[in-house]
C-alpha cells in the first residue's frame, strides 16, 4: 500500500465525520481522543504536524497560521455550515484517494 494521508479533526469537526472515515479504513484521530480540547491553534497544528496528520477544520485561524508561515503537514478547511457532513466526508475521501502526504504537506485544501 502506498503512503496514505492521515487526518486529525479539530474540536469543531463533527464526530460523524471521523466515524465515516473510519468505516472506510481511513486513519483519523480527533482533538478529543488525543486530549487537546481547548489547546491553542498553534498547539493543535504542531501536534498534527508531529504526527504527520492533515488537520481538518472549520476554524479560519488555521488558514491564517498557514499564511503566517507556520509549518504543517496540510490543512483541509471548510467554511462553517457551508457543507453537509456528507459533503465534507466525500471531500475528505477524495483528498485521501488522490493526494499523498507529500503532495498536501504545507498546503491548504478547501472543501
Secondary structure as the mmCIF struct_conf table of DSSP 4:
data_model
#
loop_
_struct_conf.conf_type_id
_struct_conf.id
_struct_conf.beg_label_comp_id
_struct_conf.beg_label_asym_id
_struct_conf.beg_label_seq_id
_struct_conf.end_label_comp_id
_struct_conf.end_label_asym_id
_struct_conf.end_label_seq_id
STRN STRN1 UNK A 7 UNK A 9
TURN_TY1_P TURN_TY1_P1 UNK A 11 UNK A 12
BEND BEND1 UNK A 13 UNK A 13
HELX_RH_AL_P HELX_RH_AL_P1 UNK A 15 UNK A 23
TURN_TY1_P TURN_TY1_P2 UNK A 24 UNK A 25
STRN STRN2 UNK A 28 UNK A 30
TURN_TY1_P TURN_TY1_P3 UNK A 31 UNK A 35
TURN_TY1_P TURN_TY1_P4 UNK A 37 UNK A 38
HELX_RH_AL_P HELX_RH_AL_P2 UNK A 41 UNK A 50
TURN_TY1_P TURN_TY1_P5 UNK A 51 UNK A 52
STRN STRN3 UNK A 54 UNK A 57
BEND BEND2 UNK A 58 UNK A 58
TURN_TY1_P TURN_TY1_P6 UNK A 60 UNK A 60
HELX_RH_AL_P HELX_RH_AL_P3 UNK A 61 UNK A 67
TURN_TY1_P TURN_TY1_P7 UNK A 68 UNK A 69
BEND BEND3 UNK A 73 UNK A 73
STRN STRN4 UNK A 75 UNK A 77
TURN_TY1_P TURN_TY1_P8 UNK A 80 UNK A 81
BEND BEND4 UNK A 82 UNK A 83
HELX_RH_AL_P HELX_RH_AL_P4 UNK A 85 UNK A 98
HELX_RH_AL_P HELX_RH_AL_P5 UNK A 101 UNK A 104
TURN_TY1_P TURN_TY1_P9 UNK A 105 UNK A 106
STRN STRN5 UNK A 108 UNK A 110
#
